[in-house]
Amino acid sequence: MLSKFSIDYIVQPQHNVRVFTHYTDDPVEVEDFLMHLLVSRTRIVAIRHDSVALTGHQFDKLLKNAAERIASTLLRESLSLDAELVKLRFGFAA
């Protein structure tokens, strides 16, 4: 059985060209993995759903959600706020 999602990425793109692929069936894991890739400054080459590469709005939406979750976590930890205050003050959901 094929995985529903796959993410192609390059670790340390300034020194490496090898493309790795992460496979999963869980959409929540896709967002968590994208968060990890963004924080580690890994190059994201492609995101595929059912073997079809996501482009444009779909691709951007997944990355935006991951980036907002990172920002929300950083604000909560840095300012010692709860999730409700972060959403109220900055508009980022937890």
KOLPA-574938 format. One line per 3 residues: for each residue z, x, y of C-alpha. Coordinates in Angstrom, 3 decimals, padded with zeros to 6 digits. Each point is the difference from the previous one (the first is absolute). Example, Ala and Ser with C-alpha at 12.3 -4.5 7.8 and 13.67 -1.06 7.14 Angstrom:
BEGIN
007.800/012.300/-004.500 | -000.660/001.370/003.440
END
This chain:
BEGIN
000.000/000.000/000.000 | -000.939/001.333/003.430 | 002.571/000.322/002.741
-000.382/-002.487/002.810 | 000.459/002.570/002.794 | -000.886/003.671/000.309
000.618/002.383/002.877 | -001.948/003.254/000.363 | 001.734/002.709/002.006
-000.021/003.742/000.721 | 003.272/001.916/000.119 | 000.050/002.668/002.740
-003.575/-000.680/001.144 | -000.049/003.109/002.192 | 000.271/002.156/-003.156
-001.339/-002.210/-002.761 | -002.984/-002.198/-000.839 | 001.152/-001.376/-003.363
000.210/-003.798/000.028 | 002.863/-001.627/-001.921 | 000.147/-003.682/-000.924
003.036/-002.249/-000.289 | -000.408/-003.170/-002.093 | 002.166/-003.121/000.106
-000.060/-003.748/-000.554 | 002.822/-000.680/002.476 | -000.957/-000.708/003.655
003.531/000.924/001.155 | -000.352/003.387/-001.690 | -003.316/000.492/001.832
001.779/-000.393/003.342 | 002.913/002.228/-001.094 | -002.403/002.700/-001.171
-001.984/-000.219/003.242 | 003.275/000.453/001.919 | 000.668/003.145/-002.004
-003.508/001.312/000.685 | 000.301/-000.658/003.742 | 003.387/001.714/000.281
-001.221/003.023/-001.948 | -003.200/000.222/002.124 | -002.205/-000.274/-003.035
-003.643/-000.913/000.595 | -000.805/-003.497/-001.270 | -003.590/000.011/-001.227
-000.394/-003.529/-001.362 | 001.881/-003.089/-001.118 | -001.648/-002.122/-002.662
000.830/-003.481/-001.257 | -001.587/-001.007/-003.309 | -002.220/003.116/000.247
-001.409/-001.059/003.399 | 000.798/002.283/002.951 | 001.839/-001.746/002.810
-001.583/000.480/003.397 | 000.628/-001.054/003.547 | 002.648/-002.643/000.528
001.426/-000.002/-003.552 | 000.421/003.785/-000.059 | 001.511/000.037/003.494
002.385/-002.880/-000.778 | 001.514/001.813/-002.982 | 000.503/003.170/002.034
001.387/-001.911/002.982 | 002.583/-001.750/-002.183 | 001.064/003.323/-001.511
000.245/001.633/003.452 | 002.056/-002.905/001.368 | 002.431/000.254/-002.917
000.388/003.729/000.698 | 000.620/-000.658/003.707 | 002.504/-002.734/-000.813
001.922/002.268/-002.354 | 000.065/002.856/002.517 | 001.242/-002.274/002.790
002.696/-001.537/-002.214 | 001.284/003.403/-001.047 | -000.326/001.784/003.360
001.517/-002.777/002.107 | 002.401/-001.347/-002.639 | -001.437/-003.499/000.276
-000.336/-002.740/-002.557 | -003.402/-001.390/-000.990 | 000.362/-003.097/002.192
000.585/002.061/003.151 | -002.961/002.254/-000.755 | -002.206/-003.078/-000.353
001.400/-001.562/003.178 | -000.183/003.138/002.157 | -003.102/001.718/-001.364
-001.882/-002.654/-001.970 | 000.053/001.920/-003.282 | 001.022/-001.947/-003.085
002.151/001.797/-002.528
END
